[in-house]
Amino acid sequence: MKKRYDIVVVGGGMTGLTVAALLAQSKCAEALRLTVIDAAPRPRFDPDDDIGLRVSAIATGSADIFESIGAWDTVIGTRACPYEHMRVWDGADDPAGPSTLRFDADEFGVPQLGFIVENLLIQGALLKVLDRTDVNQRFDSPIRTIDKAGDTRRLQLEDGRELDADLLIGADGARSLVRDSAGIAVMSRPYAQTAFVTHLRPEQAHGGTARQRFLQDGPLGMLPLSDGRISVVWSTTRETARHAMAASDDELGVMVTEASDDVLGELAAAGPRGTFPLCAQHARNYVLPRLALIGDAAHAVHPLAGQGANLGLADASALSAVIEEAIRKGEHPGDRPVLRRYERARKGANATMLHLMTGLNQLFGAASPTIGELRRAGMRLFNVSGPLREQAVRVALGAGQR
């Protein structure tokens, strides 16, 4: 049995950096040689820059993971925005009506329901942690090929260098090179929607509240930012998203104000804009011998509940725990029976969330008046159902819990 194992993490996003930090600080760290590799330049966060366009809703359980590795103090001390309230309503209903779903932190005895944080800030905080470890960081390092080489996975870089991994962790996103090079099939279901994202300044204070209005073309999410603006994620038709990208600032403000049902008064354009296509994906296998997939490389869900980042962080936590246990028992961390423990722990939960998000998106997009009335009746019942509400909040709060 080898005394030290080479683990290569492909992907320098939140999920890849988190699994590297967890392993670097684990009780098995001395048995590992860790490398993080990414084709892009090293992410650099500057607190003097404007709030970045890409933000994530970080569950309390995910914040606990960051705290356990020493990254959360940097995040929370910079400009994370806690939210204590959540409101979700049907586009055909009144946002103040009885069918609006309401969640409040004090109802469940917690200080907040979650945090809205820039992805780049989280990456910067994780890199500060990794800089204090022996983890080898290789940014600006595109990969040419990935092949099996005996009992290892061999990466050949564009500059001609080679790396052999006793365990290769694919954290390289929905278009994962690691996954595709291994021939792992993917269930893919494109949504007939494009996500339009931007920041706007509301006429009324957001009050630390995350809001979502379900329109027939898709949900409009409005997330609070630390400077009083809101981050908008509008899942809509390709045509509407294209129109929003091309609109003047005044036109955009009118568009989103109308789509939001004036819930925060007039909205003014106040940030960059972007779009990305929406697609549900799920890898047939999360693991093969000497290989494991985490985060979007394994699964991609609709952003309507903001759980994508949290699911990936839960993957990172579960995989690091399985590796640590395997080494403690004298097992090879890249053996498929070992890695299957991780797959069994996460695949079912991720599939459940994926199907739930797809089903909710379809349910709220149904044009039938009968379905609409049944939908709103169900929301009214949910509001007065204590056990269901508590279960929903437990899942949301602990989505990334280790």
N, C-alpha and C positions, 0 to 999 in steps of 0.2 A: 504494500500500500504506500502511495506517495506521501511524503511529509508535507509538501506544499502543492497547492492547486492554482493553476492560472485561470482566472475568471475574467472574461472580456465582456464588457457591457457596451453594446452598440446603441448609441442614442444619448445625447446630452441634454435632453429635456427634463422636466420635473421628475418623471418616473424613473428614468435611467440614473439620474444623479442621486435620487433617494435610495434606490437599491444599493448603489455603490457606497453611500454613506452608512447605511445600516450594516452592511457587511464589514466595512472598514472599522466600525466601532463594536462589532459583535465579539463574543467570547472566542470565536474561532478565527479572528483576524490574523493571528500569526501563522495560520495554516494556509493563508491565501495571498496570491499576488494579483492585485486588482488593476484593471485598465479600463478607462472610459474612452471611447473613441467616437468622433462625430465628424461629418464632412464639413459642417459649418464652422465659422470662426467661434472662438470662445465668447459666450454671452456676457455682456457687460451692462450692468445696471447703474444708472446715474440718478440719484435722488433729485438732482436739479432739473432733470428732464420732465416733460409732461407725463401724465399717467398714460401708460401704454395701452394700445388698442386691445390687446389680448389679455383678458382677465379670467379668473376662475372663481367659482363659489367653493370655498374650502370648508368642508365639514369639520366639526369639533374633533372627531376621531382622527382626521387627517392632520389637524393642527397638533394633536398629541404626538403623532409620528414625528413631525418636524421638531417638536420640543424635545423629544427623546434623543435626537441626534445633535441638538444644539443650534438649530437653524431658526427656530421660531422667534427668538428674541430679536433677531435682525429684522424679520418680517414685520412683527407687530410694532417694533420701535421705529419703523420707517413710515408706512402709510397704508396699512391694511384697514379695511372698513368693516367693522362688525355690523351685522344686521340682526335686529331683535324681533322683527315681524315679517310675516309673509302673507301676501294676498293673491289669490288665484280666482279668476272669474271667467264666465262664459261671455263671449263677445256679444251675444244677444240679450245679456242680462245687465242689471244695474250693478256697478262695482260695490255699492253699499247695500245690496240686497241680501236676502237670507241664504241664497245659494252660493255666495262667495265664500271660498275656503279661507279660513283665518287661522293662522298659527302665530302664537306669541310666546317669547322665551319664558316670561314669568309664569305662564300657565303650566309649563313643564319643568319649572324649577331650575332653569339654566340661565347663565348670564347673556347668552346670545345663541341664535340658531346656526350661525356660521360667519364666514368672513369673505369679502370680495377682495381679491388680491391679484396684482399683476403677475402674469407668468414669469416675466423677466426678473422681477424682484425675488420670487421664490428661487429661480435658478441662481441668481447672484448669492443668495443666502446659503444655498446648498454648496456652491463652489467655495465659499469662505470656509465651510466646514471641511470640504475635501482638501483644501490647500494645507490644512493642518495634519493631514494623514499621508501615508505612503502611496496613495492611489496615483497611478500614472495616468495623466490626462493628455489625450491626443486629439486636439481640435484641428480644424483645417486638414483633415485626413480622410479623403474619400476612399471608399473600399472598391477595389476592382472586382474581386471574386471572393466567394466563400465556398469552401469544399470540405468534404470529410477527408481526413488524413490519418488513417489508422484509428486510434482511439481518441483523436482530437478533432476539433474544427479549425481549419486553417483559413486565415484571412490574408489575402494579398492586397496591399494598398496601392493606390495609383502611383505612388513614388517608388514602387518596387519592393518595399519592405514587406516582411511576412510576420504574422503573429499566430501562434498556436494556442488554442484555448481548450482546457479540460472541461470548461463549461462556457458556452456562448449564450449571453442573455440578449435577446432582441427587444430593445425598448425604442425602436426607430420608427414608430408611428404607423398610421394606417396603410402606407405604401411600403411596408417593411421589406427591406432587402434581405434581412436575415430570414424572414418567413418564406419569401419567394424563392430564395436560393436553396432552401431545404425542401422545396416542393410541397409545402403545407397548403392544402386547399382552403379556400375562404368562402363562406356563405355571405353573399353580398346582395343587399336590397336597396337600390337607390330610392330616396324619397323624391317626390315631385316638388321639391322645395330647395331654395337657396337661402343660406343664412346671410343677412345683412347686419353688419356690426358697426357701431359708432358710439361716440359720447355726445350727450346733449345736456344743456343746462335747463332745469325745470323752473317754472315760475314759482311753484310751491316747494317747500323743503321736502326732501324724500323721507325724512323721519326714520332713517335706519330700517327701511322696509324694502324687501324684494317683492316685486310685483310681476304678475304674468296674466295677460289677457289672451284667451284662446279665440282667435279669429278663424273663419272658415278656411282661409288659405294657409293657416299655421299660427303658432303662438308668438306673441310679442313679449319678450322678457325685458324688464327694466330693473337693473341692479344698482344699488347705491354705491357711490364712490366717496372717498374720504374728503374730497374738496367740494362736495355738494352737488356735483354733476351726477348723471346716471349713465351707466353703460347699457346700451340697447343691443339685444340679440333678437332680430326679427326673422323668423323662419317663414318665408313667403314664396310666391312664385318667382321664377327666374325673371319674368318681365318686370314685376314690381321691384325686385332687387336692383335690376339694371336701371330702372327709373330713379330709384333712391340714390344710386351712385352718381348719376348724371345731373341730379337736381341742384339748383342753387341752394345756398344756406337757408334762405327764406322758404323756398319750396319744400325743402326737407323738413324744416320745423313744422310746417303745416301738415305734411304727410303723416309724420309720426304722432303729432298731437291728436289728429283725427283717429289714427289707429289705436291710440292709448285711451280713447274715450275721455280726453281732457282730465284724466285722473290727477295729474300734477299741474294742471293749468297749461299754459303755452310752453312748448319746448323749443329751445333755440339750439341750432347746430353749434357744437363746441368741441370738435375733435376730428381726427382722421376717420376715414371710412374704409370698409373692406367687405368682401363677400367670400363665401366658400360653399361648395355644394355639400348637401347632406346625404349620407348613406349609412345604413346599418350594416355592420360587418361582424362576423364571428369566425375565428379560425377553427377548423375542424379539430386540430390538435394544438394544445398549448405547449407540449413537450415532445421531444425526440431524444434519443441518446445524445448527451453532451449539449443539449440545446433547450432553451426555455423562452417563451414569449410572455411579455407583460405589457400592460397598458394598451394603447391603440393598435399595437402590432397584433394583439390577440383579439381585441373587440373594440368596436366603435358604436356609440349609442347616440340617439337624438339628444340635442342639447336642452330640450325643454325643461328638464329637472336639474340641470347643472351638475350631473353626477359623473361625467366622463373622467375628470381629473381624479376624483375620489376613488373611483373603481381602480384606476391605474395605481394609485398609491397603496390601496389595499392589496393589490397584486404584489407590489414591491415588498410590502411588509410580510406577506405570507411566504413568498419565495425565500426571503432572507432567513426567516425562521426555520424553514425546511432545511436549508443548507447548513445552518448552524447546528441543528439537531443531528443531521447526517454525519457531520465531521465529529461531533461528540461521541457518536456511536461507532466511529471507525469506518463509516461507509464512504464511498466515492460520491461527491455531491453532483456529479454529472450522470450518474446511472439513471436509466429511465424509471426503474421502480421507485427511486428516491424522488425524482421530479414529478412522478405521477401523484405524489401526496399533495404537492402544490396544485396540480391541475384539478384534483378532486375537491380541494378546498375552495377554488375560485371559479371554476368553469360554470357550475350550476348557478351560482349567485349572479354572475355576469350575464348569463343567458336569461335569467328571470328579469333582470333590469332591462335588458335589451328589448325583450318581448313586451314588457310593460310600457316602455316609452313608445314603442311602435303602435301598440294598441291604443294608448291615450291619444296619440297624434291622429290616428284614424277616427277615433270616437268623436273628438272635438271638431274634426273636419267634415263630419257627416252633415249634409244639407237638409235631411229630412226633419220637418217640424216635430214629428212624433219622437224621433230619437233625441232631438234637442230638448224636448220637455222631460223625457226620461232622464237625460243627462243632468239637467238642473235639479230634478227631484232627487237623484242620487247624491248630488253635492250637498243638498240640504240635509239629507239623512246622515251623510258623513260628518257634517258639522256637529251633530248632536250625538255621535257615536264615540263614546270615550275610548274603548279598547282599540278601535280601528285608528283613531287619531293618534293615540299613544304609540301604536306600532309603527305608523308612518313616520312619526317624528324620531323614534328610536333608530329606524333605518337611516334616515337623513343625517342624524347627528353622528352616528357611528359608522358611516359608509367607509371610512378609511381606517377604522380602528385596528390596532395590532392585536 
